[in-house]
Amino acid sequence: MEKQELPACPVETTLTLISDKWKVLILRDLLPGTKRFGELKKSLGHVSQKVLTSQLRQMEENGLLTRTVYPEVPPRVEYSLTDLGYSLKPILDAMSTWGQNYKDNYNR
């Protein structure tokens, strides 16, 4: 796997890794614990299987989550956050707090 060239700005680096709407929601859904592909797809709503698969692969390549395949028929695949992925929790918590504050005070 070839490492991507990261921006000099740390904020831009973070955005490069999680800027897609689905990636942030995948992180949100994996914070409580491991989920299977179908559980993620159902909780995300209107994401296509192709897009979800692509997002999960990118996040795995970037070290944010792990994909575990169990040798069963049919195969069972589970996704979990790595320590690096879980380290984004304070950012997601801040986004949640900010979003709730906006909804409560500015979206009238």
C-alpha positions in Angstrom: 0.0 0.0 0.0 1.4 3.4 -1.1 1.0 6.2 1.5 -0.8 9.2 0.2 0.8 12.6 0.3 -0.7 14.5 3.2 -1.2 18.2 3.4 1.1 20.4 5.5 -1.9 21.8 7.5 -3.0 19.5 10.3 -6.6 20.5 9.9 -6.5 19.7 6.2 -4.9 16.4 7.0 -7.9 15.5 9.3 -10.4 16.6 6.7 -8.6 14.5 4.1 -9.1 11.4 6.2 -12.7 12.0 7.4 -14.2 14.7 5.1 -16.8 12.5 3.5 -20.2 12.5 5.1 -20.3 8.7 5.2 -16.9 8.4 6.9 -17.9 10.6 9.8 -21.2 8.6 10.2 -19.3 5.3 10.0 -17.0 6.5 12.8 -20.0 7.6 14.8 -21.6 4.2 14.4 -18.5 2.2 15.3 -17.6 4.2 18.4 -19.9 2.0 20.6 -18.3 -1.1 19.2 -18.0 -3.6 16.4 -20.6 -3.8 13.7 -21.3 -6.0 10.7 -21.6 -4.6 7.1 -25.4 -5.0 7.1 -25.7 -3.2 10.5 -23.7 -0.3 9.2 -25.7 -0.1 6.0 -29.0 -0.1 7.8 -27.9 2.5 10.4 -26.6 4.8 7.7 -29.8 4.8 5.7 -29.5 5.9 2.1 -25.9 4.8 1.4 -25.4 2.4 -1.5 -23.5 -0.8 -1.0 -20.8 0.3 -3.5 -20.2 3.6 -1.7 -20.2 2.0 1.8 -17.7 -0.6 0.6 -15.5 2.1 -0.9 -15.6 4.2 2.3 -14.8 1.3 4.5 -11.8 0.2 2.3 -10.4 3.8 2.4 -10.8 4.0 6.2 -9.1 0.6 6.5 -6.2 1.7 4.3 -5.8 4.8 6.4 -5.7 2.8 9.6 -9.0 4.0 11.1 -10.7 0.7 11.2 -10.1 -3.0 10.9 -12.0 -5.5 8.9 -12.3 -9.1 10.2 -13.6 -11.9 8.0 -14.7 -15.1 9.8 -14.4 -18.4 7.8 -18.1 -19.2 7.9 -20.7 -19.9 5.2 -21.8 -17.3 4.4 -18.8 -15.3 5.4 -19.2 -12.9 8.4 -17.4 -9.6 8.1 -17.1 -7.2 11.1 -15.7 -3.7 11.3 -14.1 -2.2 14.4 -12.3 1.1 15.1 -8.6 0.9 15.6 -7.0 3.0 18.4 -6.3 5.6 15.8 -9.9 5.6 14.7 -11.2 5.8 18.2 -8.9 8.7 18.9 -11.3 10.8 16.7 -14.0 10.5 19.4 -13.3 13.9 21.0 -13.7 15.5 17.5 -17.0 13.7 16.9 -18.2 14.6 20.5 -17.3 18.3 19.8 -19.2 18.1 16.4 -22.2 16.6 18.2 -22.2 19.3 20.9 -21.8 22.0 18.3 -24.6 20.6 16.1 -27.0 20.3 19.1 -26.2 23.9 20.1 -26.8 25.1 16.6 -30.1 23.3 16.4 -31.2 24.6 19.8 -30.1 28.3 19.3 -29.7 29.2 15.6 -32.0 27.1 13.5 -35.2 28.9 14.2 
